Amino acid sequence: MLRVGSKAACMACRNLVSTNMGVRFRVPLQKLHPLSRAIHHRYSGNSNPQRAPHRTAARYFTSMSRLPMRPPKPPPGSGGRSYQQQRGFWVARLAARLLKLRYILLGSAVGGGYTAKKTYDEWKDMLPDFSEYNWVIPDFVWELSEQIDLDKLAKALPEMEEIAKLLPDLDKIGENFTFLKSLLSSGVSLGSEVKGASGLHLLLETSGDPPLKATDSSTAATQDASDKQYKKSSDKEKIDQLQEDLLRTQLKYQRMLERLEKENKELRKVVLQKDDKGIHQRKVKKSLIDLYSEVLDILSDYDSNYNTQDHLPRVVVVGDQSAGKTSVLEMIAQARIFPRGSGEMMTRSPVKVTLSEGPHHVAMFKDSGREFDLTKEEDLAALRHEIELRMRKSVREGQTVSTETISLSVKGPGIQRMVLVDLPGVISTVTAGMASDTKETIFSISKAYMQNPNAIILCIQDGSVDAERSIVTDLVSQMDPQGKRTIFVLTKVDLAEKNLASPSRIQQIVEGKLFPMKALGYFAVVTGKGSSGESIDSIKDYEEDFFQNSRLLRDGMLKAHQVTTKNLSLAVSDCFWKMVRESVEQQADVFKASRFNLETEWKNNYPRLRELDRNELYEKAKNEILDEVISLSQVTPQHWESILQKKLWERVSTHVIENIYLPAAQTMDSGTFNTTVDIKLKQWTDKQLPHKALEVAWETLQEEFARFMAEYKGKDQDDIFDKLKEAVKDESIKRHKWNERAMDSLRVIQHNALEDRSITDKPQWDAAIQFMEETLQSRLKDTESVIRDMVGPDWKQRWWNWKNRTPEQHIRNETKNELERLLKLHDDHTAYLANDEVTTVRKNLEGRGVEVDPVLIKDTWHQLYRRHFLQNALSHCNLCKRGFYYYQRHFVDSELECNDVVLFWRIQRMLVITANTLRQQLTNTEVRRLEKNVKEVLDDFGEDMERKSHLITGRRVQLAEDLKKVREIQEKLEAFIEALHKEK
């Protein structure tokens, strides 16, 4: 019996099953396994197989194939029991053999599967490894491979007949190379004459002719001379023809490659458009170059005390002014995106341009959402205008150039991915209209970008001017002496070829033999004919036509890979990404270490504070200030009216006493008093009172606003917001203006209040008397204080404080005593002294030896009479406390005629009504307008980064800012590195 799972069993079973299924194999019988051959002979009817070695297996399969379908009948006489036993035996035997057949089939399947897998692995190992070339095909091509119509792609490719037409005549080239080989092997020089018979003999030997005999040398000499001349001319013609054929072939290949690249560009554009529409329904990820550009944008604003410098690669475009820097960059970006001028400085600040591939040719600023369609001339003009505006806006007053970087991204089909920075052109002389430090500023900006050890320096040199006039080459040599990261570009080669008498000078420049600087590569380009209206396509065609017909390329002075901006952009892109891959991980480690240092400092100095940067702190302060403004609306009406009434009386009390009450009361006549009061109150209401009231209201609002801010500050001990709050308060108050229409309505209200003389009840009368007493007592105290200052200390102060009067105070004191005697004699004296009274007082003082001036006498009299009048007014006020009954019944009594009480009641009522009116204006209008002004100021401050940096300062703020930026830079770098590894 065969062992289940053996090779013989598997092969036998497989052949057996195939034979039973009717499958006809064409394998020779000799190549079959011996067991398979035996089974084959058994089933094919062959009576002479080699079955001895496997007879048992063959017999087994033969007997199995001849199993009866029904058991035989039992012999007669054996009984039913014997028949049942024999039947059960055959059933068991059949089941056992069927189970064995299942194992044979299972083993055959396992063996066949293993053999197929082994064969597949052998074939797979024979194929070459194409994993290193995956970077050639973008990721989205693999994703869209099932979506692309391969039939259309095959139709887009050129036919073999077209390619054959472009191929050179190989037979002709072979003949030419055979000819050159024969010349070189014979030792004949193409540039010199052949001298001697040995050289001629060697030449003839190479040509297949028999050598000349010595006897025929005289006859052959003449023939040799003519043959040599003919040979020399034919050799030069063949060499020239060979060079022309090679150049023509190269141009044919170039045209074919350009056509294929154009078709590939269109195909990639279609693929990118499909991907852009989201046919895969996946989240669009940022491209690799966009991630890298975001890191550079963050680093441009980063400044740390830990000296973590930005050493990430970028392509720095430097050159002399008007050398063609911007034109080269535009050719690489494939769009005329920069403003242009004839000879004047147009690049006034660094412009960072991020180039990447995309389905549409568009441009966008970092801080703007608008896309400029670079295929439309109006969008191109708008983009150039916007760049020029941003440059001029970045330049400070009195300066010519700026260090502020303008960030721009350009996307389009077929654009090489890289980051370039266009710098202002280097100048040799400061001209009129420029700042005096313009030259030094441009040098410092250029050095700052070039000193980055990983920056690729794209040095632009104008080929149409003398090389000795170049300034930028010396500057580049200083920053990169070994030329390990410099690419030299010679522009305007068409003008250089036309103007230079010796074209070999161009060859010396592009070979690095004319300038002392060294470079990785040298390129020669043409960026147009000098017209600002040229398109990129026309410039490309002109550049291609020029180099195809230029003797520089035809004579071998320039190599094909050294010309055109296309080759330049490819070389710069390769160099850029090589530098990125070599340096980006090192920069990530540097920022990781810087982050650790900053976090350690924060934990040690501010362990219980959250890391809030300047913007977050500003938002916190903004909310606090708005809460304080809202608190103004919670002030009670009684508080507003009390403050307003008090402050308004303090503001107008001097005018009321000095200009209204005293002049009217000193007339000593009731009718004159009322007339004078009415006239003066009307004049005061029309001109001054409303203005004074609004000033008081505005000052009250400011004071309450400041009080709430101070109280809030007391609750929060963090003083980091003090400068910001003070600036917001001052700016809001400066912007706030009271509603002018409120003044007219307030004037009417005040006028009506002052015209009312009717005191309706006793409490109002008592309140007016109290108000009058308080006012007069306050004025009396002020007057007595003035008199004490005039006469000096009395005898008690002189005794206890050891103070003496000055001579002027002594004269004042003597004058006071004399005037007091006059008042005692004439208690009802008027407010003014007569001239004779002044003379009498002066003579009396001179009799006591005191010389006094009449002006001093009148000044002293004014204060003494004021005190005397106020004392009498207070006495009269006490009498009027019981005069309400007479006032109400209009009784006329000279002693109880209280017109001054009525005046103070009118003033007091005007103060109450004015305070109420101002309070309504404050709570209903002005508080809301102030809140609106505060919000506007906060919004303006929030957009002004310079002002925020000035108002929110301190090591805590700067440390939080650095931590935020370092974390953001590290995260961006890690995401970029991960994407970079995936692309590899």
NUMAR-732737 format. One record per residue (C-alpha): x, y, z. Coordinates in steps of 0.02 Angstrom, whole numbers, padded with zeros to 5 digits, always signed. Each point is the difference from the previous one (the first is absolute). Example, Ala and Ser with C-alpha at 12.3 -4.5 7.8 and 13.67 -1.06 7.14 Angstrom:
+00615-00225+00390
+00069+00172-00033
***
This chain:
+00000+00000+00000
+00056+00179-00034
+00028+00116+00148
-00129+00138+00003
+00078+00170-00042
+00151-00075-00090
+00059+00067-00166
-00048-00159-00092
-00174+00002+00073
-00025+00184-00042
+00057-00023-00179
-00099-00158-00024
-00156+00079+00071
+00019+00154-00107
+00021-00103-00160
-00142-00113+00051
-00121+00140+00034
+00050+00088-00161
-00027-00160-00100
-00171-00031+00076
-00053+00181-00036
+00043-00020-00183
+00152+00112+00000
+00123-00046-00136
+00183+00030+00046
+00132+00025-00133
+00145-00044+00115
+00111-00142-00066
-00024-00160+00091
+00186-00018+00039
-00005+00162+00103
-00138-00062+00113
+00031-00069+00172
+00014-00191+00000
-00157-00017+00103
-00091+00116-00117
+00059-00103-00149
-00066-00157+00082
-00170+00077+00029
+00000+00067-00177
+00036-00171-00073
-00133-00076+00110
-00137+00116-00058
+00057+00014-00181
-00003-00187-00026
+00188-00022-00022
+00046-00177+00049
+00186+00023+00006
+00044+00138+00124
+00146+00002+00119
-00106-00031+00153
+00111-00111+00104
+00066+00136+00117
-00173+00067+00033
-00109-00151-00021
-00082+00017+00166
-00056+00177-00032
-00065-00043-00173
-00096-00148+00067
-00072+00109+00135
-00065+00130-00120
-00062-00137-00120
-00099-00087+00134
-00068+00165+00061
-00059+00045-00172
-00089-00169-00020
-00102+00007+00159
-00176-00072-00030
-00139+00124+00019
-00112-00132+00084
+00049-00141+00116
-00022-00179-00068
-00143-00104+00057
+00034-00121+00141
+00018-00182-00047
-00147-00109+00031
-00002-00075+00169
+00113+00127+00081
-00144+00092+00081
-00046+00182+00014
+00121+00030+00140
+00149-00048-00106
-00063+00110-00137
-00017+00149+00117
+00176-00026+00067
+00072-00010-00174
-00096+00156-00053
+00061+00098+00152
+00178-00054-00039
-00008+00070-00177
-00077+00164+00058
+00138+00024+00130
+00133-00043-00126
-00071+00124-00126
-00008+00140+00131
+00179-00031+00055
+00064+00008-00177
-00097+00159-00035
+00077+00082+00155
+00173-00049-00060
-00039+00078-00170
-00045+00166+00089
+00170+00007+00083
+00084-00034-00167
-00096+00145-00082
+00042+00116+00146
+00184-00042-00011
+00000+00027-00187
-00077+00175+00021
+00128+00050+00132
+00145-00062-00104
-00062+00083-00158
-00025+00168+00090
+00175-00005+00073
+00075-00039-00171
-00095+00146-00081
+00055+00121+00137
+00182-00054-00018
-00007+00025-00189
-00077+00175+00025
+00137+00048+00123
+00136-00055-00122
-00075+00105-00139
-00017+00150+00118
+00183-00013+00052
+00052+00005-00183
-00082+00172-00024
+00109+00157+00035
-00034+00109+00153
-00089+00160-00053
-00030+00065+00177
+00140+00128-00016
-00094+00083-00142
-00166+00023+00089
+00040+00182+00033
-00012+00035-00186
-00188-00032+00002
-00103+00104+00124
-00111-00084+00127
-00161+00056-00080
+00048-00090-00163
+00003-00165+00095
-00166+00044+00078
-00074+00045-00169
+00078-00143-00097
-00167-00089-00011
-00088+00161-00053
+00115+00042-00147
-00055-00056-00173
+00155-00093-00061
-00066-00008-00178
-00005+00190-00009
+00173+00009+00074
+00066-00122-00129
-00078+00102-00140
+00082+00159+00068
+00174-00076-00016
+00091+00021-00167
+00000-00140-00127
+00156-00098-00040
+00005+00075-00174
+00007+00176+00073
+00140-00048+00118
+00093-00083-00143
-00009+00161-00099
+00083+00093+00143
+00141-00126+00017
+00162+00042-00093
+00073-00096-00145
+00096-00131+00098
+00090-00066-00154
+00065+00172-00042
+00054+00034+00177
+00085-00169+00003
+00098+00044-00157
+00053+00165+00075
+00058-00081+00161
+00094-00132-00100
+00085+00138-00094
+00048+00091+00161
+00064-00162+00074
+00108-00032-00151
+00073+00175+00011
+00038-00017+00185
+00074-00175-00020
+00111+00059-00143
+00070+00142+00105
-00050+00136-00122
-00037+00169+00082
-00151+00092-00070
+00065+00171+00047
+00178-00013-00071
+00086-00053-00159
+00070-00173-00031
+00188+00005-00016
+00113-00141-00057
-00022-00154-00101
-00029-00109+00152
-00159+00097+00045
-00060-00009-00180
+00040-00185-00008
-00101-00029+00159
-00146+00099-00070
-00002-00099-00161
+00017-00160+00097
-00154+00043+00100
-00096+00043-00157
+00036-00171-00075
+00115+00058-00142
+00168-00088-00031
+00155+00091+00060
+00104+00099-00123
+00162-00067-00061
+00161+00093+00027
+00036+00011-00185
-00163+00097-00029
+00028+00129+00140
+00032+00146-00116
-00160-00031-00097
-00102-00031+00157
+00057+00160+00086
-00107+00110-00111
-00145-00119+00012
+00016-00009+00188
-00008+00190+00017
-00162+00010-00097
-00073-00150+00090
+00048+00074+00168
-00088+00165-00036
-00155-00089-00062
+00004-00118+00147
+00015+00143+00124
-00149+00096-00071
-00106-00157-00008
+00044-00042+00181
-00055+00171+00062
-00160-00012-00101
-00039-00169+00076
+00034+00062+00176
-00111+00153-00026
-00134-00109-00075
+00014-00119+00148
-00020+00143+00125
-00151+00067-00093
-00078-00174-00004
+00028-00022+00187
-00072+00172+00039
-00149-00031-00113
-00030-00167+00083
+00010+00078+00171
-00125+00135-00049
-00119-00133-00069
+00010-00095+00163
-00026+00163+00095
-00157+00040-00099
-00066-00174+00025
+00032+00009+00187
-00084+00169+00011
-00152-00065-00091
-00009-00151+00116
+00023+00111+00151
-00139+00113-00059
-00116-00149-00021
+00054-00065+00169
-00035+00171+00075
-00176+00000-00072
-00028-00177+00063
+00061+00046+00175
-00112+00152-00003
-00150-00110-00038
+00049-00121+00137
+00024+00141+00125
-00168+00075-00047
-00084-00167+00030
+00089-00015+00166
-00046+00179+00042
-00185-00038-00028
+00012-00136+00131
-00044-00152-00104
+00079-00108+00135
-00105+00085+00133
+00151+00019+00114
+00065+00146+00100
+00122+00102-00104
+00168+00007+00086
+00122+00142-00013
+00142-00024-00121
+00177-00027+00059
+00059+00171-00055
-00149+00085+00084
+00045-00081+00166
+00178+00059-00020
-00055+00175-00045
-00108+00011+00157
+00153-00041+00105
+00098+00140-00084
-00143+00123+00029
+00000-00037+00186
+00189+00013+00009
-00001+00170-00085
-00088+00073+00155
+00095-00103+00128
+00123+00083+00118
+00062-00091+00154
+00125+00034+00136
+00066-00175-00020
+00086+00042-00165
-00097-00131-00097
+00038+00060-00175
-00094-00039-00159
+00115-00111-00104
-00132-00082-00109
+00039+00003-00187
-00076+00122-00123
+00059+00068-00166
+00064+00179+00022
-00002+00100-00162
+00132+00138+00005
+00073+00111-00135
+00040+00176-00052
-00142+00119-00032
-00081-00029-00172
+00103-00159-00026
-00158-00100-00038
-00034-00083+00170
-00186+00027-00009
-00007-00059-00181
+00088-00162+00042
-00119-00030+00144
-00149+00035-00113
+00063-00125-00128
+00014-00131+00137
-00175+00044+00063
-00063+00006-00182
-00093+00165+00027
+00036+00188-00005
-00046+00028+00182
+00117+00140+00055
-00014+00188-00030
+00122+00065-00129
+00090+00164-00028
+00131+00070-00116
+00160+00013+00101
-00083+00047+00165
-00004-00106+00157
-00157-00106+00000
+00040-00135+00128
-00006+00098+00164
-00022-00146+00121
+00036-00187+00000
-00133-00102-00090
-00014-00185+00047
-00076-00099-00143
-00055-00180+00032
-00010-00096-00163
-00102-00160-00010
-00095-00105-00124
-00188+00016-00017
-00141-00020-00125
-00022+00188-00027
+00128+00137-00023
-00043+00113+00147
+00086+00110+00130
-00051+00043+00178
+00070+00102+00144
+00027-00081+00168
-00117+00118+00092
-00136+00009-00134
-00128-00121-00067
-00009+00075-00175
+00067-00104-00144
+00075+00088-00150
-00024-00094-00164
+00169+00015-00085
-00075-00046-00168
-00100+00163-00002
+00086+00165-00035
-00115+00100+00115
+00043-00114+00147
+00185+00014-00041
-00014+00190+00000
-00094-00004+00166
+00132-00114+00076
+00143+00113-00054
-00092+00150+00070
-00032-00089+00165
+00184-00049+00017
+00054+00179-00033
-00124+00066+00130
+00061-00124+00130
+00181+00046-00033
-00033+00186+00018
-00105-00029+00155
+00138-00101+00082
+00128+00139-00026
+00004+00119+00148
+00002+00187-00019
+00171+00064-00048
+00060-00171-00062
+00018-00075-00174
-00001-00188+00035
-00079-00109+00133
+00048-00160+00090
-00182-00058+00010
-00028-00156-00104
-00148-00016-00120
-00056-00181-00013
-00075-00059-00165
-00042-00174-00066
-00011-00047-00184
-00076-00163-00062
-00013-00070-00174
+00024-00154-00108
+00182-00046-00029
+00073+00127+00124
+00152-00061+00098
-00028-00007+00188
+00113+00117+00099
+00004+00157+00108
+00087+00154-00070
+00031+00169+00081
+00022+00148-00117
+00107+00134+00083
+00023+00184-00046
+00135+00027-00130
+00173+00046+00062
+00047+00180-00045
+00168+00087-00008
-00059+00181+00021
-00144+00082+00094
-00096+00110-00121
-00120+00144+00028
-00159-00047+00091
+00080-00144+00095
+00039-00005+00184
+00183+00025+00042
+00016-00175+00076
-00085-00092-00145
+00161-00082-00062
+00048-00064+00173
-00178-00059+00034
-00004-00103-00160
+00170-00075+00042
-00059-00047+00175
-00161-00080-00066
+00097-00101-00129
+00129-00057+00127
-00135-00048+00124
-00077-00120-00126
+00163-00064-00074
+00086-00036+00165
-00120-00144+00027
+00117-00150-00029
-00140-00097-00085
-00061+00140-00114
+00024-00025-00187
+00068+00161-00077
-00063+00034-00175
+00124+00132-00059
-00066+00099-00148
+00127+00090-00111
-00045+00116-00144
+00090-00065-00154
-00026+00161-00099
+00116+00103+00111
+00183-00017+00042
+00034-00134+00128
+00115+00119+00094
-00150+00108+00047
-00082-00139+00097
-00019+00025+00188
-00100-00152+00047
+00136-00126-00047
+00117+00068+00134
-00140-00005+00127
-00044-00180-00043
+00184-00050+00008
+00009+00067+00177
-00153-00098+00058
+00041-00163-00094
+00187-00004-00038
+00002-00184-00053
-00154+00016-00110
-00084-00153+00077
-00173+00077-00005
+00011+00130-00138
-00074-00011-00175
+00059+00133-00122
-00120+00064-00135
+00054+00110-00145
-00148+00097-00070
-00025+00096-00163
+00117-00116-00095
-00076+00057-00165
+00061+00177+00032
+00166-00064+00063
+00030-00098-00160
-00045+00150-00104
+00103+00128+00096
+00155-00100+00044
+00139-00008-00128
+00067-00160+00077
-00135-00131+00033
+00129-00102+00093
-00024+00122+00144
-00173-00073+00026
+00078-00172+00003
+00122+00058+00135
-00145+00065+00104
-00105-00158-00007
+00154-00106+00034
+00037+00100+00158
+00168+00063-00062
-00037+00187-00009
-00072+00034+00173
+00090-00045+00161
-00159-00077+00069
-00034-00186-00006
-00167-00085-00034
-00085-00168-00012
-00059+00036-00176
+00000+00134-00133
-00148+00041-00112
-00033+00118-00144
-00178+00060-00031
-00098+00124-00103
-00151+00082+00082
-00075+00091-00148
+00035+00147-00112
-00022+00130+00137
-00183+00040-00031
-00116-00001+00151
-00146-00060-00107
+00080-00166-00050
-00087-00158+00057
+00088-00148+00078
-00033-00110-00152
+00073+00127-00120
+00154+00018+00111
+00022-00190+00003
-00013-00009-00190
+00123+00142-00020
+00122-00082+00122
-00012-00167-00089
+00023+00077-00173
+00148+00100+00059
+00096-00148+00071
-00043-00109-00150
+00080+00126-00117
+00135+00066+00117
+00181-00035-00042
+00032-00015+00188
-00089-00167+00003
+00050-00051-00176
+00186+00031+00031
-00002-00091+00166
+00027+00155+00108
-00160-00042+00094
-00065-00172+00039
-00181-00046-00027
-00035-00029+00185
+00065+00175+00043
-00128+00099-00100
-00186+00048+00017
-00095+00042+00156
-00083-00169-00005
+00163-00091+00033
+00039+00131+00131
-00163-00030+00094
+00027-00188-00003
+00175+00018+00069
-00053+00122+00135
-00145-00110+00052
+00112-00154+00013
+00128+00096+00102
-00136+00072+00112
-00078-00168+00044
+00170-00079+00026
+00043+00136+00124
-00170-00020+00085
+00021-00186+00024
+00174+00023+00071
-00041+00136+00127
-00183-00006+00052
+00018-00135+00133
+00147+00090+00079
-00104+00159+00011
-00143-00098+00079
+00119-00062+00136
+00058+00179+00033
-00177+00061+00028
-00038-00152+00108
+00143+00048+00115
-00057+00181+00002
-00176-00054+00047
+00068-00100+00147
+00098+00151+00064
-00152+00115-00012
-00116-00123+00086
+00126-00023+00141
+00010+00188+00028
-00190+00015+00004
-00020-00141+00127
+00129+00078+00114
-00064+00180-00009
-00188-00017-00028
-00051-00172+00067
-00183+00044+00033
-00038+00107-00152
-00064-00055-00169
+00108+00034-00151
-00097+00143-00079
+00082+00088-00145
-00026+00183-00043
-00157-00029-00102
-00079-00108+00134
+00045+00126+00135
-00074+00138-00106
-00164-00095-00017
-00004-00024+00188
+00031+00185+00031
-00130+00044-00131
-00133-00101+00091
+00045+00081+00166
-00012+00175-00072
-00168-00037-00080
-00063-00068+00166
+00054+00162+00084
-00093+00102-00131
-00156-00104+00025
+00012+00035+00186
-00038+00183-00036
-00177-00048-00049
-00024-00075+00173
+00028+00165+00092
-00160+00054+00088
-00091+00159-00057
+00017+00075+00176
+00188-00021-00008
+00011+00083-00171
-00111+00146+00051
+00090+00027+00164
+00171+00007-00083
-00061+00108-00144
-00088+00124+00114
+00150+00017+00115
+00127+00020-00140
-00110+00121-00097
-00021+00115+00152
+00187-00005+00031
+00024+00054-00179
-00128+00143-00002
-00005+00058+00182
+00135+00131-00022
-00092+00076-00147
-00167+00000+00094
+00070+00084+00156
+00121+00122-00080
-00094+00047-00158
-00184-00021+00046
-00035-00001+00187
+00123+00128+00070
-00027+00133-00136
-00189-00017+00020
-00003-00009+00191
+00116+00148+00023
-00127+00114-00084
-00100+00000+00162
-00163+00010-00099
-00126-00140-00027
-00056+00052-00174
+00177+00030-00060
+00053-00168+00074
-00131-00100-00095
+00031+00094-00162
+00187-00024+00009
-00020-00184+00043
-00119-00035-00146
+00112+00087-00126
+00158-00085+00057
-00082-00172+00010
-00065+00018-00178
+00172+00048-00065
+00081-00141+00096
-00124-00129-00065
+00019+00053-00181
+00190+00000-00004
+00088-00099+00135
-00111-00113+00104
-00038-00138-00130
+00184-00013-00047
+00050-00012+00182
-00131-00133+00032
+00059-00109-00144
+00181+00018+00053
-00048-00056+00174
-00096-00148-00067
+00144-00054-00113
+00127+00016+00141
-00114-00098+00115
-00013-00140-00128
+00189-00004-00015
+00026-00004+00187
-00125-00139+00025
+00079-00098-00142
+00172+00022+00077
-00068-00045+00173
-00072-00164-00061
+00162-00043-00087
+00098+00039+00158
-00116-00107+00105
+00016-00144-00121
+00188+00019+00003
-00005-00015+00188
-00082-00170-00016
+00125-00062-00129
+00179+00019+00056
+00069-00029-00175
+00068+00170-00055
+00043-00057-00175
-00155+00088-00069
+00026+00170+00082
+00077+00086-00151
-00129-00074-00117
-00148+00053+00107
+00066+00176+00021
+00029+00016-00187
-00174-00067-00040
-00080+00119+00125
+00093+00152-00068
-00035-00043-00181
-00184-00036+00032
-00023+00165+00091
+00091+00089-00138
-00114-00072-00132
-00161+00024+00099
-00102+00157-00038
-00161+00046+00088
-00154+00009-00106
-00017+00183-00055
-00189-00010-00010
-00004-00033+00188
+00067+00175+00032
-00150+00088-00078
-00126-00103+00096
+00099+00024+00160
+00002+00189-00024
-00190+00005-00011
-00019-00107+00155
+00119+00107+00102
-00082+00162-00057
-00173-00061+00052
+00067-00059+00168
+00080+00169+00041
-00156+00099-00047
-00106-00088+00130
-00010+00099+00165
-00144-00094+00084
+00053-00096+00154
-00148-00112+00036
+00034-00071+00173
+00099+00029+00158
+00126-00143-00027
+00055+00080-00164
+00017+00167+00092
+00104-00080+00138
+00106-00092-00128
+00034+00164-00091
+00049+00085+00164
+00115-00145+00044
+00079+00006-00172
+00024+00189+00017
+00078-00016+00174
+00121-00134-00057
+00051+00103-00150
+00022+00163+00097
+00096-00084+00141
+00116-00080-00126
+00031+00169-00082
+00024+00083+00170
+00132-00126+00048
+00090+00030-00164
-00006+00188+00028
+00066-00011+00178
+00141-00111-00062
+00047+00131-00129
+00000+00138+00133
+00111-00104+00115
+00124-00025-00141
-00001+00189-00033
+00031+00057+00180
+00108-00145+00058
-00006-00097+00165
-00089+00074+00151
+00080+00018+00172
-00042-00180+00052
+00084-00076-00153
+00148+00117+00022
+00015-00054+00182
-00020-00187-00023
+00083-00022-00171
+00132+00137+00014
-00055+00081-00162
+00008+00185-00046
-00093+00104-00128
+00086+00061-00156
+00006+00189-00032
-00137-00017-00130
-00107-00101+00121
+00028+00133+00132
-00063+00134-00120
-00149-00110-00046
-00042-00027+00184
+00003+00187+00038
-00108+00035-00151
-00123-00136+00055
-00018+00074+00173
-00035+00173-00072
-00131-00067-00123
-00086-00102+00136
-00026+00159+00102
-00078+00078-00155
-00122-00147-00017
-00050+00011+00182
-00045+00182-00024
-00097-00034-00163
-00078-00174+00011
-00104+00028-00157
+00149+00058-00103
+00000-00040-00186
+00119-00122-00082
+00115+00134-00065
+00106+00133+00089
-00009+00179-00055
+00158+00093-00045
-00011+00115+00150
-00019-00151+00112
+00156-00076-00075
+00094+00162+00031
-00060+00007+00180
+00056-00178+00034
+00170+00032-00080
+00029+00159+00104
-00050-00086+00160
+00126-00137-00036
+00136+00126-00044
-00034+00083+00168
+00049-00164+00082
+00154-00013-00109
-00068-00124-00128
+00022+00039-00183
-00135-00086-00102
-00052-00003-00183
-00183+00039-00047
-00009-00161-00103
+00044-00102+00153
-00134+00091+00098
-00134-00044-00129
+00057-00181-00011
-00007-00020+00188
-00170+00086+00005
-00070-00125-00128
+00041-00150+00109
-00058+00084+00161
-00165+00057-00076
-00026-00174-00075
+00019-00077+00173
-00114+00132+00075
-00133-00030-00134
+00006-00190+00018
-00019+00014+00188
-00152+00111-00022
-00071-00119-00132
+00015-00147+00119
-00090+00100+00134
-00138+00042-00123
-00009-00183-00050
-00038-00048+00179
-00140+00127+00003
-00073-00073-00162
-00022-00171+00078
-00167+00066+00066
-00040+00100-00156
-00086-00134-00106
-00170+00055+00070
+00027+00179-00059
+00070-00059-00168
-00149-00112-00031
-00123+00141+00036
+00103+00131-00092
+00022+00111+00152
+00126+00139-00024
+00117+00019+00149
+00171+00071-00022
+00073-00109+00135
-00078-00161-00065
+00013+00034-00186
+00098-00157-00046
+00038+00024-00185
+00172-00077+00021
-00081-00160+00068
-00108-00008-00156
+00156+00022-00107
+00088-00146+00084
-00158-00105-00017
-00002+00036-00186
+00184-00047-00012
-00026-00157+00101
-00149-00054-00105
+00098+00032-00160
+00141-00111+00066
-00121-00142+00040
-00087+00007-00169
+00166+00016-00095
+00073-00149+00095
-00152-00104-00041
+00008+00047-00184
+00186-00038-00011
-00024-00166+00089
-00129-00053-00129
+00116+00049-00141
+00142-00096+00082
-00094-00161+00031
-00102+00000-00160
+00127+00063-00126
+00174+00048+00055
+00046-00158+00095
-00046-00104-00152
+00096+00116-00115
+00151-00012+00116
-00014-00189-00002
-00004+00005-00190
+00153+00113-00003
+00092-00116+00117
-00038-00148-00114
+00061+00096-00151
+00160+00049+00090
+00028-00179+00055
-00028-00063-00177
+00121+00129-00070
+00130-00043+00131
-00024-00184-00037
+00045+00025-00184
+00151+00107+00042
+00135-00126+00047
+00127+00135+00034
-00113+00086+00125
-00045-00165+00083
+00184-00039+00019
+00026+00170+00081
-00149-00013+00119
+00016-00182+00054
+00182-00028+00047
+00107-00096+00122
+00106-00156+00007
-00153-00106+00034
-00082+00058-00161
+00157-00021-00104
+00032-00173+00071
-00177-00056-00042
+00018+00072-00176
+00164-00093-00028
-00074-00162+00066
-00149+00011-00115
+00106+00035-00153
+00130-00133+00038
-00136-00130+00025
-00085+00052-00161
+00166-00006-00095
+00042-00170+00070
-00171-00071-00044
+00010+00070-00176
+00175-00068-00023
-00051-00172+00061
-00149-00003-00117
+00111+00056-00143
+00133-00131+00040
-00133-00136+00006
-00069+00054-00169
+00178+00009-00068
+00036-00179+00053
-00162-00058-00079
+00047+00082-00163
+00169-00088+00001
***
